Amino acid sequence: MVAPQYPPAHGGTAPMPRIPADPVRGRAWLFRSLGLVAVAVVAGLVWWLVRHESAAPLAQPPAKEFAFTAAKGPVASTDCAAKSTDDVKKWFGTHPCLGLSRALYTTSASGAKALVSVVAVTMPTAGDANQLKALADRDGTGNVTDLVRDGTAKISGAPKLLDGQYASRVTGNRVTIVLSAFFDGHQDEATLTRVSTEALNLAPN
């Protein structure tokens, strides 16, 4: 027999049974919250990187001080010994080059005209190239002959380049050698040094 049901006292309602929390839904909510936090952190990091990268100054190539005009060449050869003098010539006798490029340029500097010789020697190895540079850099050891000195180029009033300013550079297995001198006996060693240094970039790639 079912006992009679009476309404609760004071007109209230019977307490509703408690429903236990779903652990699966709780974990899903937690994962979603963590995911949103992670997205926010990543977005903030990306914004910070973009802002700082855009603010960083871009590297600029060095400004060119001189304008060079081709006067002769480039003249190509593979017999470096025949185009060289003194100790450099002897060295090439036992260390043949792979290729030689010689050219002449003119430029205006310090209110005067300068003649520039650019020589590029390609050696079999980078080690050979460094040996050649070390030898040519020393005084009294000779050099690769410029196009004026060997008579290939006929330039009126051309200065003696060996009396001018020297610069050299090794790039891999290639040696670039530059000589520059002013026409008409003009003297300005500091300016000629800058001319020779910048002319190193005229070597063929």
C-alpha positions, 0 to 999 in steps of 0.5 A, a space after each residue: 500500500 502506498 503511503 499518502 503524500 502530503 504537501 510540505 509544511 508552510 506551503 513550500 515545495 519539496 527539495 529538488 534532487 541534486 544532479 552531480 556535475 558531468 566530469 567530461 563537460 568540466 574537462 572540456 570547458 577547462 581545455 577550451 579555456 586553456 586553448 583560448 589562453 594559448 591562442 591569446 599568448 601566441 597572438 600577442 607574441 606574433 604582434 610583438 615580433 611584427 612590431 619590433 621587426 618593422 621598427 628595426 632599420 633595414 641594412 643599406 648597401 654602402 653608398 658609392 663615392 665614385 663613378 667609374 667609367 670603363 676605359 679598356 677591357 676586360 681582357 681575359 687570359 689564362 697565362 698569368 705568368 706571362 702577364 706578371 713580373 718578378 716573384 709573382 711571375 715565378 710563383 705563377 710558374 708553379 701555381 698556374 691560374 685558372 683565369 685572368 681578367 684585366 680592365 682599366 677605368 677612369 674616375 674623378 676624385 679630389 677634383 682630378 682624374 684618376 686611372 684605375 687598374 682592376 685585375 681579377 685572378 682565379 686560382 684552383 683553390 682558396 688556399 692558392 688565392 690567399 698565397 697569391 694575395 700575401 705575396 703580391 701585398 708585399 713590396 718588391 715582389 712584383 705584380 700582375 701587369 696592368 694593361 697600360 704597362 704591357 702596351 695593351 691599352 694606349 691612353 694619352 698621359 696615363 700615369 704610372 699605376 705602380 706609383 699609385 695606391 694599391 688594394 687587394 681582396 680574396 673572395 673564395 678562390 679569386 684575388 682582386 688587385 687594384 692600382 690607381 693613380 692620378 693624371 697630371 701628377 696630382 697627389 692625394 693618397 687618402 682619396 686614392 686609397 678610397 678609390 682603390 678600395 671601392 674599385 675592388 667591387 668592379 671585379 667580374 663576378 
